Amino acid sequence: MPMPLTFAGSLLLTTALVAPATAFAQTAEPAQTAEPEAPVGEAQSEGEDVEISGPGAGNQEIVVRGRFIPNTLRTNTEVVSVLSSADIARTGEGDIAGALERVTGLSVVGNGFVYVRGLGDRYSLALLNGSPLPSPEPLKRVVPLDIFPTNIIASSVVQKSFSANYPGEFGGGAINLTTVATPNKPFLTISSSVGGDTETTFELGYTYFGSRSDWTGFDNGTRDVPPLLQAAFNSGKPILLGADFDLQDLQAIQRELVNAPTTVLQRNRNIPVNWSFGVSGGTTIPIGAADLGLIASANISNKWLTRQTLQQVAGTQDLSGDPVSEFDRVITDNRIVVSGLFGAALEFGEQKIRWTNLYIRDTLKQARLGIGTNVNAFETELLEQDTAWFERQLINSQVVGEFKFGDLSLNVRGGYANSQREAPYERSFTYVRSTNVDPNNPLSGKFINDLGGSSQGVASIAFSDLNEDLWFGSGDLSYQVHPDITASVGYAYTDTSRSSVRRAFVYRAQNLPIPVQQLRPDFLLSDATQQLFDIFLLETSAQDGTAAFQADLTTHAAYFQLQVQMAPGLSLNAGVRYEEAKQTVVPIDLFNTGSNQIVPTNLNNDYFLPTATVTWEFLPDMQLRFNISNTIARPQFRELIAQVYQDTDSNRLFRGNPSLRDSELFNAEVRYEWYFDRDQRLSAAGFYKKIDNPIEIFTAFTDNQINTSFANAPEAILYGAEVEAIKYFDMANWIDGSFFATRRLLLLANYTYTQSELKVGQNDTAIVNGQVSSASNFFFDGAPLTGQSDHLVNLQIGLEDTERLSQQTILLIYNSDRVTSRGPSGQPDIVERPGLRLDFVARQGIRLGGVEAELKFEARNITRTRYQEFQQVGDNRNFYNRYELGASFNFGLSVNF
């Protein structure tokens, strides 16, 4: 009998992945009824209630009740990959980005941004319980997934083929995260962990005081904008020495700035261990004929990472000769993540209402110290010191209703989300010393900073703030017009609004005495020094582009979808989505000058996006899927505004391009699936994508400094194949003995091969900041897309007990080289070499004081693979960024009451 279809199976296949199974052994999977489900990610917390009855002893009927958990991969109407709670736990990863890296065709690039089949984060869609998410990243509109702790995520579904009930910005795929749902029985879990790595823990690093509460991820007010500076911000005037602000005004503002706690870099030869703590609990309360489920969790983690980096900038196309810039830096990051979740669900009959609230705060306290050379400072050596505090915060509240009335199903959801990023007191100091030692020169061989804005030293400070609000709502209506036909319609609305401002300043002075030039940073900027030597602030906010912008994106979408069982074993899921969007990015004239040289962006487009997937079950356990679709990708907000932004991880400067346009994609895919046993399968797929106007990164030199920007390339194609196999082996069949009697061996492997290339013709053009140029000035014909690795390999070999918690898993991951940015001025592209990484995770259930507990041990990057970003021509290699990562170890304990 063919499997009946379910409504929007592409969206709702997390039904069985949220709660632990209270299930029974299944030797065969009964066919599912054609019961509509809520759209993607609106995961139900448990499977369908089932009853199996049959004759018992003495012809007495026995009834067994349990939960039927369907095979969501097999029954879904689209091409998907599923990361269940068990899969997440087996990887042992602390954030969901790390766990997703184990999924076929997925890789993680940069700070938690997931690439699907080699397509960058701009082509990937992230959802939370089926609803959109705002981003706290200045450079991105998509949320970095490394801010989501795994203990608040029940499952993740990666859909790789587009269906009409998904947003149209669907290039590589959609990643739907499902939060933990209400429990079947009360529980309380307390967990903690401690760990470190060989390059950081108890080793040399740098930090600064900040405030006494920094360890919590919350500043105690030390870094608040002082009242006089805030008043100056509100005045609408540039903070410059002149008619609006005299020297006394500026020095009064300067005296209110917190000095030593945000300025003094401290050497720490024993960087602390990493630690985390969490508590979660839930219960279900009967209320008449309804059940009210409640769940809550709170977690905090505090981790350290020290990197000793080599960063070089080449000055020639063949990379020959000395670099124009070369720095050795020690960077110490203290990252604190605080998260909280509260959920409530009311179930009455077949009706469900869920309310989910999520809070995540990700704080990075960073200290840098570097020494190096720059061609702009001839015969000198530079000492650069930076201190920073970056706060990222996400708040999400959403309500979901799932209602069924016979053959008619209605699913509605709506909510509000807010993300913020604040970076107060970004301080930077540059000291200079001559490499040409002159015994007659008292400054020779000593670091000085004259605050003159010349090559003899700089001191700067900046305050930046980003806020993004997202309102969303949608509804899906499904009607089973025939046992073999289900028709669905839906509407979705999103309204995203982002504001961003960065106010930057340098300190200036004239003719500082030599002893003053040699003072350490906090003494150099002390109140007494500033008053005695007339040191003053000079605002530079708008010199490199706009200091602030307002961005908005409003979308309206409607879709029609038809699911048809055309013949036994042959089904069709087809639909079309209409989506219109208005996207604006407007520079803000902070200083009321009445003019702005930065051109605003106004994109107003609409699209019809058709899609169709055919599933053919040609044998009882084998099926083929065929999918074709059209999708789009829009520019991200920061990419559209000519505002300079420094990425703290790569030390790279970015600048947007207001001339960017939408990218349009054609997608095709075929996939073979063989489900040869319970929880075991083999699948193989081939895929092809054609992208018109893909948005690509390019790099250019400005004053011997690398600047990165964005432009539309004319065209790109991407194609490839992937294969995945999961197999269990009963160890009792191989080895005698009680130890192996209940154990099985897991072998899980997946491999993805991807090729991509840009198509750049002789007459093709690219538009950058309104200027039309030859596309070949920015892109090479045949070059791969940025972020795409040719080869992705994942292997898991595990031993696990089938009757109690006992798992030991070896995890291996390999990503081949990938381009991170185009080379500047005819130089080769900048390439990252992720290489091979070997991990080991062990989990063991124990009894502790009469209660159930779990011990966990993790060993990461056992191979000690280093991070490398480089350019290469022949034997000439230029390291754009290189540092040792070391091996990391972590011990964890969780207790279940």
Residue pairs with C-beta under 8 A, 6 or more apart in sequence:
1 31
1 568
2 565
2 567
2 568
2 569
2 570
2 571
2 617
3 31
3 32
3 74
3 75
3 571
3 617
4 31
4 32
4 33
4 34
4 483
4 484
4 565
5 34
5 77
5 486
5 563
5 564
5 565
5 571
5 573
6 12
6 32
6 34
6 35
6 36
6 37
6 75
6 77
6 486
7 36
7 37
7 409
7 476
7 478
7 486
7 488
7 563
8 36
8 37
8 38
8 39
8 40
8 163
8 165
8 411
8 476
8 478
8 488
8 561
9 37
9 75
9 76
9 77
9 78
9 573
10 40
10 76
10 77
10 78
10 80
10 159
10 161
10 163
10 165
10 166
10 573
11 37
11 38
11 39
11 40
11 41
11 42
11 130
11 163
11 165
11 166
11 176
12 37
12 38
12 39
12 40
12 41
12 42
12 43
12 44
12 130
13 40
13 43
13 72
13 73
13 75
13 76
13 80
13 82
13 157
14 41
14 43
14 44
14 72
14 82
14 154
14 155
14 157
14 176
14 178
15 37
15 43
15 44
15 46
15 47
15 48
15 70
15 72
16 46
16 47
16 69
16 70
16 72
17 43
17 72
17 82
17 84
17 85
17 154
17 155
17 157
17 178
18 43
18 44
18 45
18 46
18 85
18 154
18 155
18 178
18 180
18 181
19 45
19 46
19 154
19 181
19 183
19 184
20 85
20 184
21 47
21 67
21 69
22 66
22 67
22 184
23 47
23 66
23 67
23 68
23 69
24 52
24 64
24 66
26 68
26 678
29 70
29 71
29 74
30 50
30 68
32 48
32 70
32 75
34 480
34 483
34 486
35 48
35 404
36 404
36 409
36 478
36 480
36 486
37 44
37 409
38 44
38 130
38 400
38 402
38 411
38 476
39 130
39 165
39 411
39 474
39 476
39 490
40 127
40 130
40 157
40 159
40 165
40 166
40 174
40 176
41 127
41 128
41 129
41 130
41 131
41 157
41 176
41 177
41 178
42 129
42 130
42 354
42 400
42 402
42 411
42 413
43 129
43 154
43 155
43 178
43 181
44 181
44 352
44 402
45 181
45 182
45 183
45 184
45 293
45 345
46 67
46 181
46 184
47 67
47 68
47 69
47 70
48 67
48 68
48 70
49 65
49 67
49 68
50 65
50 66
50 67
50 68
51 63
51 64
51 65
52 63
52 64
52 66
53 61
53 62
53 63
53 64
54 61
54 62
55 61
55 62
56 62
71 675
72 80
72 82
72 157
73 80
73 81
73 82
73 673
73 675
73 681
74 623
74 673
74 675
77 163
77 563
77 571
77 573
77 613
77 615
78 159
78 160
78 161
78 163
78 573
78 613
78 625
78 627
79 159
79 160
79 161
79 613
79 625
79 627
79 669
79 671
79 685
80 157
80 158
80 159
80 160
81 103
81 104
81 105
81 106
81 157
81 158
81 160
81 724
82 155
82 156
82 157
82 158
83 99
83 100
83 102
83 103
83 155
83 156
83 157
83 158
84 155
85 154
85 155
87 99
87 102
88 96
88 99
88 150
88 153
88 155
88 156
89 150
89 843
90 796
90 798
90 807
90 809
90 841
90 843
91 98
91 99
91 102
91 809
91 811
91 841
92 809
92 839
92 841
92 843
92 856
92 858
93 99
93 101
93 150
94 149
94 150
94 276
94 301
95 112
95 145
95 146
95 147
95 148
95 149
95 150
96 145
96 146
96 148
96 149
96 150
96 153
96 156
96 177
97 108
97 112
97 113
97 114
97 144
97 145
97 146
97 148
98 108
98 146
98 150
99 150
99 156
100 106
100 108
100 114
100 145
100 156
100 158
100 175
101 107
101 108
101 114
101 794
101 813
102 794
102 796
102 811
102 813
103 156
103 158
103 750
103 794
104 722
104 723
104 724
104 750
104 751
104 752
104 794
105 116
105 117
105 160
105 722
105 750
105 752
105 754
105 792
106 114
106 115
106 116
106 158
106 792
107 114
107 115
107 118
107 787
107 789
107 792
107 815
107 818
107 834
108 114
108 115
108 145
108 146
109 115
109 120
109 121
109 787
109 818
109 820
109 832
110 144
110 649
110 650
111 137
111 144
111 146
111 649
112 144
112 145
112 146
112 147
113 120
113 121
113 124
113 140
113 142
113 144
113 145
114 121
114 124
114 126
114 145
114 175
115 121
115 124
115 172
115 787
115 788
116 123
116 124
116 158
116 160
116 171
116 172
116 173
116 175
117 160
117 172
117 173
117 687
117 718
117 720
117 722
117 752
117 754
118 172
118 718
118 720
118 754
118 756
118 785
118 787
118 788
118 789
118 818
119 171
119 172
119 689
119 718
119 785
119 787
119 788
120 172
120 785
120 786
120 787
121 140
121 142
122 142
122 171
122 633
122 635
122 636
122 695
123 171
123 172
123 633
123 665
124 142
124 171
124 172
124 173
124 174
124 175
125 142
125 166
125 167
125 169
125 170
125 173
125 174
125 175
126 133
126 142
126 143
126 145
126 174
126 175
126 177
127 133
127 174
127 175
127 176
127 177
128 176
128 177
128 179
128 358
128 396
128 398
129 176
129 177
129 178
129 179
129 354
129 356
129 398
129 400
129 413
130 176
130 400
130 413
131 396
131 398
131 413
131 415
131 417
131 472
131 474
132 167
132 417
132 470
132 472
132 494
133 143
133 394
133 396
133 417
133 419
133 470
134 143
134 394
134 417
134 418
134 419
134 468
134 469
134 470
134 496
134 498
135 141
135 142
135 143
135 144
135 419
135 468
136 143
136 144
136 147
136 362
136 392
136 393
136 394
136 419
136 420
136 421
136 466
136 468
137 143
137 144
137 392
137 421
138 421
138 464
138 466
138 500
138 638
138 645
139 636
139 638
139 639
139 645
139 647
139 654
140 636
140 638
141 496
141 553
141 634
141 636
141 637
141 638
142 636
143 394
143 419
145 175
145 177
147 337
147 360
147 362
147 392
147 394
148 177
148 339
148 360
149 278
149 299
149 301
149 337
149 339
149 360
151 191
151 278
151 280
151 297
151 299
152 179
152 180
152 297
152 299
152 339
152 341
152 358
153 177
153 178
153 179
153 180
154 178
154 179
154 180
154 181
155 178
156 175
156 176
156 177
156 178
157 175
157 176
157 178
158 173
158 174
158 175
158 176
159 166
159 173
159 174
159 176
160 172
160 173
160 669
160 685
160 687
161 611
161 613
161 625
161 627
161 629
161 667
161 669
162 170
162 609
162 611
162 627
162 629
162 631
162 667
163 561
163 573
163 575
163 611
163 613
164 559
164 560
164 561
164 575
164 576
164 577
164 609
164 610
164 611
165 476
165 488
165 490
165 559
165 561
165 575
165 577
166 174
166 577
167 174
167 492
167 494
167 555
167 557
167 579
168 557
168 577
168 579
168 607
168 609
168 631
168 632
169 631
169 632
169 633
169 634
170 629
170 631
171 631
171 632
171 633
171 663
171 665
171 667
171 689
171 691
179 341
179 343
179 356
179 358
180 280
180 282
180 295
180 297
180 341
180 343
181 293
181 295
181 343
181 345
181 354
182 282
182 284
182 293
182 294
182 295
182 343
182 344
182 345
183 282
183 283
183 284
183 293
183 295
184 284
185 284
186 281
186 282
186 283
186 284
187 280
187 281
187 282
187 283
187 896
187 897
188 279
188 280
188 281
188 896
188 897
189 278
189 279
189 280
189 281
189 894
189 895
189 896
189 897
190 278
190 279
190 894
190 895
190 897
191 276
191 277
191 278
191 279
191 892
191 893
191 894
191 895
192 275
192 276
192 277
192 278
192 892
192 893
192 894
193 274
193 275
193 276
193 856
193 890
193 891
193 892
193 893
194 273
194 274
194 275
194 890
194 891
194 892
195 201
195 273
195 274
195 275
195 858
195 888
195 889
195 890
195 891
196 202
196 273
196 274
196 304
196 888
196 889
197 305
197 860
197 861
197 885
197 886
197 887
197 888
197 889
198 864
198 886
198 887
198 888
199 306
199 307
199 308
199 884
199 885
199 886
200 271
200 304
200 305
200 306
200 332
200 886
201 271
201 272
201 273
201 274
201 304
202 270
202 271
203 269
203 270
203 271
203 306
204 267
204 268
204 269
204 271
204 306
204 330
205 268
205 271
205 304
205 306
205 330
205 332
205 367
206 265
206 266
206 267
206 268
206 330
206 332
206 367
206 368
206 369
207 265
207 266
207 268
207 332
207 334
207 365
207 367
208 261
208 262
208 263
208 264
208 265
208 266
208 367
208 387
209 260
209 261
209 264
209 266
210 219
210 222
210 223
210 261
210 262
210 365
210 389
211 219
211 220
211 221
211 222
211 223
211 261
212 220
213 219
213 220
214 334
214 336
214 365
214 389
215 302
215 336
216 300
216 336
216 338
217 300
217 302
217 336
217 337
217 338
217 361
217 362
217 363
217 391
218 338
218 361
218 363
219 389
219 391
219 424
222 258
222 261
222 262
223 258
223 262
223 389
223 424
223 425
224 424
225 233
225 424
225 463
226 253
226 256
226 257
226 258
227 256
228 252
228 253
228 256
229 253
229 256
229 257
229 463
232 239
232 245
232 253
233 503
235 244
236 590
236 591
236 592
237 244
237 245
237 591
237 592
238 244
238 539
238 541
238 542
238 590
238 591
239 245
239 250
239 253
239 503
239 505
239 537
239 538
239 539
240 538
240 539
241 247
241 250
241 536
241 538
245 253
247 534
247 536
250 536
250 537
251 530
251 531
251 535
251 536
253 537
254 525
254 527
254 530
254 535
254 536
254 537
255 527
255 530
257 425
257 461
258 425
259 522
259 525
259 526
259 527
260 522
262 387
262 389
262 425
262 427
263 387
263 427
263 429
263 521
263 522
263 525
264 520
264 521
264 522
265 367
265 369
265 385
265 387
265 521
268 332
271 304
271 306
271 332
272 304
273 304
274 301
274 302
274 303
274 304
274 890
275 301
275 302
276 299
276 300
276 301
276 302
276 892
277 299
277 300
277 301
278 297
278 298
278 299
278 300
279 297
279 298
279 299
280 295
280 296
280 297
280 298
280 299
280 341
281 295
281 296
281 297
282 293
282 294
282 295
282 296
283 293
283 294
284 291
284 292
284 293
284 294
285 291
285 292
285 293
285 294
286 292
287 346
289 348
289 349
290 346
290 347
290 348
291 346
291 347
291 348
292 344
292 345
292 346
293 343
293 344
293 345
293 346
293 347
294 343
294 344
295 341
295 342
295 343
295 344
296 340
296 341
296 342
296 343
297 339
297 340
297 341
298 339
298 340
298 341
299 337
299 338
299 339
299 340
300 336
300 337
300 338
300 339
301 335
301 336
301 337
302 334
302 335
302 336
303 334
303 335
303 336
304 332
304 333
304 334
304 335
305 332
305 333
305 335
306 330
306 331
306 332
306 333
307 329
307 330
307 331
307 333
307 867
307 883
307 884
307 885
308 328
308 329
308 330
308 331
308 883
308 884
309 327
309 328
309 329
309 330
309 331
309 881
309 882
309 883
310 326
310 327
310 328
310 879
310 881
310 882
310 883
311 325
311 326
311 327
311 329
311 370
311 372
311 651
311 879
311 880
311 881
311 882
312 323
312 325
312 326
312 327
312 878
312 879
312 880
313 323
313 324
313 325
313 326
313 704
313 705
313 706
313 878
313 880
314 323
314 324
314 827
314 871
314 878
315 321
315 322
315 323
315 324
315 375
315 704
316 827
317 825
317 826
317 827
317 873
318 873
318 874
318 876
319 827
319 828
319 871
319 872
319 873
319 876
319 877
319 878
320 876
323 878
324 374
324 375
324 704
325 372
325 373
325 374
325 375
325 704
325 705
326 372
326 373
327 370
327 371
327 372
327 373
327 382
327 384
328 370
328 371
328 372
329 368
329 369
329 370
329 372
329 384
329 651
330 368
330 369
330 370
331 366
331 367
331 368
332 366
332 367
332 368
333 364
333 365
333 366
334 364
334 365
334 366
335 362
335 363
335 364
335 365
336 362
336 363
336 365
337 360
337 361
337 362
337 363
338 359
338 360
338 361
338 363
339 358
339 359
339 360
339 361
340 358
340 359
341 356
341 357
341 358
341 359
342 356
342 357
343 354
343 355
343 356
343 357
344 354
344 355
345 352
345 353
345 354
345 355
346 352
346 353
346 354
350 403
350 404
351 401
351 402
351 403
351 404
352 400
352 401
352 402
352 403
353 399
353 400
353 401
353 402
354 399
354 400
354 401
354 402
355 397
355 398
355 399
355 400
356 396
356 397
356 398
356 400
357 396
357 397
358 394
358 395
358 396
358 397
359 393
359 394
359 395
359 396
360 393
360 394
361 391
361 392
361 393
361 394
362 391
362 392
362 393
363 389
363 390
363 391
363 392
364 388
364 389
364 390
364 392
364 648
365 388
365 389
366 386
366 387
366 388
366 389
366 390
366 648
367 386
367 387
367 388
368 384
368 385
368 386
368 387
369 383
369 384
369 385
370 382
370 383
370 384
370 385
371 381
371 382
371 383
371 384
372 381
372 382
372 384
373 380
373 381
373 382
374 382
374 704
375 704
376 455
376 703
376 704
377 432
377 455
379 434
379 435
379 436
380 432
380 433
380 434
380 435
380 455
381 432
381 433
381 434
381 435
382 430
382 431
382 432
383 430
383 431
383 432
383 433
383 447
384 428
384 429
384 430
384 431
385 428
385 429
385 430
385 431
385 521
386 426
386 427
386 428
386 429
387 425
387 426
387 427
388 423
388 425
388 426
388 427
388 648
389 423
389 424
389 425
389 426
390 421
390 422
390 423
390 648
391 420
391 421
391 422
391 423
392 419
392 420
392 421
393 418
393 419
393 420
393 421
394 417
394 418
394 419
395 417
395 418
395 419
396 415
396 416
396 417
396 418
397 415
397 416
397 417
398 413
398 414
398 415
398 416
398 417
399 413
399 414
399 415
400 411
400 412
400 413
401 410
401 411
401 412
401 413
402 409
402 410
402 411
403 409
403 410
403 411
404 410
407 479
407 480
407 481
408 477
408 478
408 479
409 476
409 477
409 478
409 479
410 475
410 476
410 477
410 478
411 475
411 476
411 478
412 473
412 474
412 475
412 476
413 472
413 473
413 474
413 475
414 472
414 473
414 474
415 471
415 472
415 473
416 469
416 470
416 471
416 472
417 469
417 470
417 472
418 467
418 468
418 469
418 470
419 466
419 467
419 468
419 470
420 465
420 466
420 467
420 468
421 464
421 465
421 466
422 464
422 465
422 466
423 462
423 463
423 464
423 465
424 463
425 461
425 463
426 461
426 462
426 463
426 464
427 459
427 460
427 461
427 521
428 458
428 459
428 460
428 461
429 449
429 457
429 458
429 459
429 460
429 521
429 524
430 449
430 457
430 458
430 459
431 447
431 448
431 449
431 457
432 447
432 448
432 449
432 455
432 456
432 457
433 443
433 444
433 445
433 446
433 447
433 448
434 441
434 443
434 444
434 445
436 444
437 444
437 445
438 444
442 514
443 514
443 517
446 518
447 518
448 456
448 457
448 514
448 517
448 518
449 456
449 457
449 458
449 459
449 517
449 524
450 456
450 457
450 509
450 512
450 517
451 457
451 458
451 459
451 507
451 508
451 509
451 512
451 524
451 535
452 508
452 509
452 510
452 512
453 506
453 508
456 517
457 517
458 506
459 506
459 507
459 521
459 524
459 525
460 504
460 505
460 506
460 507
460 540
461 504
461 505
461 507
462 502
462 503
462 504
462 505
463 502
463 503
464 500
464 501
464 502
464 503
465 500
465 501
465 502
466 498
466 499
466 500
467 498
467 499
467 500
468 496
468 497
468 498
468 499
469 496
469 497
469 498
470 494
470 495
470 496
470 497
471 493
471 494
471 495
472 492
472 493
472 494
472 495
473 492
473 493
474 490
474 491
474 492
474 493
475 490
475 491
476 488
476 489
476 490
477 488
477 489
477 490
478 486
478 487
478 488
479 486
479 487
479 488
480 486
481 487
483 565
484 564
484 565
484 566
485 562
485 563
485 564
485 565
486 562
486 563
487 560
487 561
487 562
487 563
488 559
488 560
488 561
488 562
488 563
488 575
489 558
489 559
489 560
489 561
490 558
490 559
490 561
491 556
491 557
491 558
492 555
492 556
492 557
492 558
493 555
493 556
493 557
494 553
494 554
494 555
495 552
495 553
495 554
496 551
496 552
496 553
496 554
497 550
497 551
497 552
498 550
498 551
498 552
498 637
499 548
499 549
499 550
499 551
500 548
500 549
500 551
500 637
500 638
500 643
501 547
501 548
501 588
501 590
502 541
502 547
502 548
502 643
502 645
503 539
503 541
503 547
504 539
504 540
504 541
504 547
505 537
505 538
505 539
505 540
505 541
506 537
506 538
506 540
507 525
507 535
507 536
507 537
507 538
508 535
508 536
508 537
508 538
509 533
509 534
509 535
509 536
510 534
512 533
513 533
516 524
516 529
516 533
519 529
523 529
525 535
529 535
530 536
541 547
541 590
542 590
542 591
544 643
544 644
544 655
545 598
545 641
545 642
545 643
545 644
545 655
545 656
546 587
546 588
546 596
546 598
546 641
546 642
546 643
547 588
547 590
547 643
548 587
548 588
548 590
548 643
549 585
549 586
549 587
549 588
549 637
549 641
549 643
550 584
550 585
550 586
550 588
551 583
551 584
551 585
551 586
551 637
551 640
551 641
552 582
552 583
552 584
553 581
553 582
553 583
553 584
553 634
553 637
554 581
554 582
555 579
555 580
555 581
556 579
556 580
556 581
557 577
557 578
557 579
557 580
558 577
558 578
559 575
559 576
559 577
559 578
560 575
560 576
561 573
561 574
561 575
562 572
562 573
562 574
562 575
563 571
563 572
563 573
564 571
564 572
564 574
565 571
566 572
569 616
569 617
569 618
569 623
570 614
570 615
570 616
570 617
571 614
571 615
572 612
572 613
572 614
572 615
573 612
573 613
573 615
574 610
574 611
574 612
574 613
575 610
575 611
575 612
576 608
576 609
576 610
576 611
577 608
577 609
577 610
577 611
578 606
578 607
578 608
578 609
579 606
579 607
579 609
579 632
580 605
580 606
580 607
581 603
581 604
581 605
581 606
581 634
582 602
582 603
582 604
583 601
583 602
583 603
583 604
583 634
583 635
583 640
584 600
584 601
584 602
584 603
585 600
585 601
585 637
585 640
585 641
585 658
586 600
586 601
587 596
587 598
587 600
587 641
587 642
587 643
589 595
589 596
598 641
598 642
598 658
599 658
599 769
599 770
600 658
601 640
601 641
601 658
601 660
603 634
603 635
603 661
603 662
605 662
607 630
607 632
607 664
609 629
609 630
609 631
609 632
610 629
610 630
611 627
611 628
611 629
611 630
612 627
612 628
612 629
613 625
613 626
613 627
614 625
614 626
614 627
615 623
615 624
615 625
616 623
616 624
616 625
616 626
617 623
618 624
621 674
621 675
621 676
622 672
622 673
622 674
622 675
623 672
623 673
624 670
624 671
624 672
624 673
625 669
625 670
625 671
625 673
626 669
626 670
627 667
627 668
627 669
627 670
628 666
628 667
628 668
628 669
629 666
629 667
630 664
630 665
630 666
630 667
631 664
631 665
631 667
632 662
632 663
632 664
632 665
633 662
633 663
633 665
633 691
633 694
633 695
634 662
634 663
635 660
635 661
635 662
635 695
635 710
638 645
638 654
638 656
639 656
639 657
639 660
639 695
639 710
640 656
640 657
640 658
640 660
641 656
641 658
642 655
642 656
642 657
642 658
642 769
643 655
643 656
644 653
644 654
644 655
644 707
645 653
645 654
645 655
646 652
646 653
646 654
647 653
647 654
650 869
650 881
651 881
652 706
652 708
652 821
653 705
653 706
653 707
653 708
654 707
654 708
654 709
655 707
655 708
655 709
656 709
656 710
657 709
657 710
657 711
657 767
657 768
657 769
658 769
658 770
659 711
659 712
659 767
659 768
659 769
659 770
660 695
660 710
660 711
660 712
661 693
661 712
662 693
663 691
663 692
663 693
663 694
663 695
663 712
664 691
664 692
664 693
665 689
665 690
665 691
665 692
666 689
666 690
667 687
667 688
667 689
668 687
668 688
668 689
669 685
669 686
669 687
669 688
670 685
670 686
671 683
671 684
671 685
671 686
672 683
672 684
672 685
673 681
673 682
673 683
674 681
674 682
674 683
675 681
676 682
677 728
679 726
679 728
680 726
680 727
680 728
681 724
681 725
681 726
682 723
682 724
682 725
682 726
683 723
683 724
683 725
684 721
684 722
684 723
684 724
685 721
685 722
685 723
686 719
686 720
686 721
687 718
687 719
687 720
687 721
687 722
688 717
688 718
688 719
689 717
689 718
689 719
690 715
690 716
690 717
691 715
691 716
691 717
691 718
692 715
693 712
693 713
693 714
693 715
694 712
694 713
694 715
694 716
694 758
694 785
695 710
695 711
695 712
695 713
696 710
696 711
696 712
696 713
696 716
696 758
696 778
696 779
696 785
696 786
696 822
697 708
697 709
697 710
697 786
697 820
697 821
697 822
698 708
698 709
698 710
698 711
698 778
698 779
698 821
698 822
698 824
699 706
699 707
699 708
699 709
699 821
699 822
699 823
699 824
699 830
700 706
700 707
700 709
700 824
700 825
701 707
701 824
701 825
706 824
708 821
709 768
711 766
711 767
711 768
711 778
711 779
712 766
712 767
713 758
713 759
713 760
713 766
713 775
713 778
713 779
714 758
714 759
714 760
714 761
714 764
714 766
714 775
715 758
715 759
716 756
716 757
716 758
716 759
716 785
717 756
717 757
717 759
718 754
718 755
718 756
718 785
718 788
719 754
719 755
719 756
720 752
720 753
720 754
720 755
721 752
721 753
722 750
722 751
722 752
722 753
723 750
723 751
724 749
724 750
724 751
725 747
725 748
725 749
725 750
726 746
726 747
726 748
727 746
727 747
727 748
728 744
728 745
728 746
728 747
729 744
729 745
729 747
730 744
731 740
731 743
731 744
731 745
731 799
732 740
732 741
732 742
732 743
734 740
742 801
742 802
742 803
742 804
743 799
743 800
743 801
743 802
743 806
744 799
744 800
744 802
745 797
745 798
745 799
746 796
746 797
746 798
746 799
746 800
746 809
747 796
747 797
748 794
748 795
748 796
748 797
748 798
749 793
749 794
749 795
749 796
750 792
750 793
750 794
751 791
751 792
751 793
751 794
752 791
752 792
753 790
753 791
754 788
754 789
754 790
754 792
755 784
755 790
756 784
756 785
756 788
757 781
757 782
757 783
757 784
757 785
758 779
758 780
758 781
758 782
758 783
758 784
758 785
759 781
760 775
760 776
760 779
760 780
760 781
761 775
761 781
762 776
764 774
764 775
764 776
765 772
765 773
765 774
765 775
766 772
766 773
766 774
766 775
766 777
766 778
766 779
767 773
768 778
778 822
779 822
780 822
780 829
783 819
783 822
783 829
784 790
784 818
784 819
785 819
786 818
786 819
786 820
786 821
786 822
787 818
787 819
787 820
788 818
788 819
789 815
789 816
789 817
789 818
789 834
790 816
790 817
791 814
791 815
791 816
792 814
792 815
792 816
793 812
793 813
793 814
793 815
794 811
794 812
794 813
795 810
795 811
795 812
795 813
796 809
796 810
796 811
796 812
797 809
797 810
798 807
798 808
798 809
798 810
799 807
799 808
799 809
800 806
800 807
800 808
800 809
801 807
804 845
805 843
805 844
805 845
805 854
806 843
806 844
806 845
807 841
807 842
807 843
807 844
808 840
808 841
808 842
808 843
809 840
809 841
809 842
810 838
810 839
810 840
811 838
811 839
811 840
811 841
812 836
812 837
812 838
812 839
813 836
813 837
813 839
814 834
814 835
814 836
814 837
815 834
815 835
816 834
817 831
817 832
817 833
817 834
818 831
818 832
818 834
819 829
819 830
819 831
819 832
820 830
820 831
820 832
820 869
821 829
821 830
822 829
822 830
823 829
823 830
823 871
827 871
828 871
828 872
828 873
829 871
830 869
830 870
830 871
830 880
831 869
831 870
831 871
831 872
832 867
832 868
832 869
833 868
833 869
833 870
834 865
835 863
835 865
835 866
835 868
836 863
836 865
837 860
837 861
837 863
837 865
838 861
838 862
838 863
839 858
839 859
839 860
839 861
839 862
840 857
840 858
840 859
840 862
841 856
841 857
841 858
841 859
842 856
842 857
842 858
843 854
843 855
843 856
844 854
844 855
844 856
845 852
845 853
845 854
845 855
846 852
846 853
846 854
846 855
847 853
848 895
851 895
851 896
851 897
852 895
852 896
853 893
853 894
853 895
853 896
854 892
854 893
854 894
854 896
855 891
855 892
855 893
856 890
856 891
856 892
856 893
856 894
857 889
857 890
857 891
857 892
858 888
858 889
858 890
858 891
858 892
859 887
859 888
859 889
860 887
860 888
860 889
860 890
861 885
861 886
861 887
861 888
862 887
864 884
864 885
864 886
864 887
865 885
866 882
866 883
866 884
866 885
867 881
867 882
867 883
867 884
867 885
868 879
868 881
868 882
869 879
869 880
869 881
869 882
870 877
870 878
870 879
870 880
870 882
871 877
871 878
871 880
872 878
